[in-house]
Amino acid sequence: MVQEGGEVVAAGGAPREKKANVFARIIIFIRQVFAELRKVVTPTRQELVKFTAVVLGFVVVMMALVYGLDVLFVWITTVVFGVPG
């Protein structure tokens, strides 16, 4: 195993080493989790507002699309089968 920037990764052509004991593997896992958490970048307030607006806009467009298809299918069903009366 090779350590790169705080992470433990398997070497390219190296033969497989014997597995570490359970506690060593847990420690390696926790170290890798913290290494990944250090890479996380939190968005600025402006980015967060922009992303939220994009998501809400997409949801509104999809709701309109589904509503339109629903109205269309109701109309088609009414034309094909008629209204019981």
Buried (B, 14 or more C-beta within 10 A) or exposed (E): EEEEEEEBEEEEEEEEEEEEEEEEEEEBEEBBEEBEEEEEEEEEEEEEEEEEEEEEEEEEEEEEEEEEEEEEEEEEEEEEEEEEE
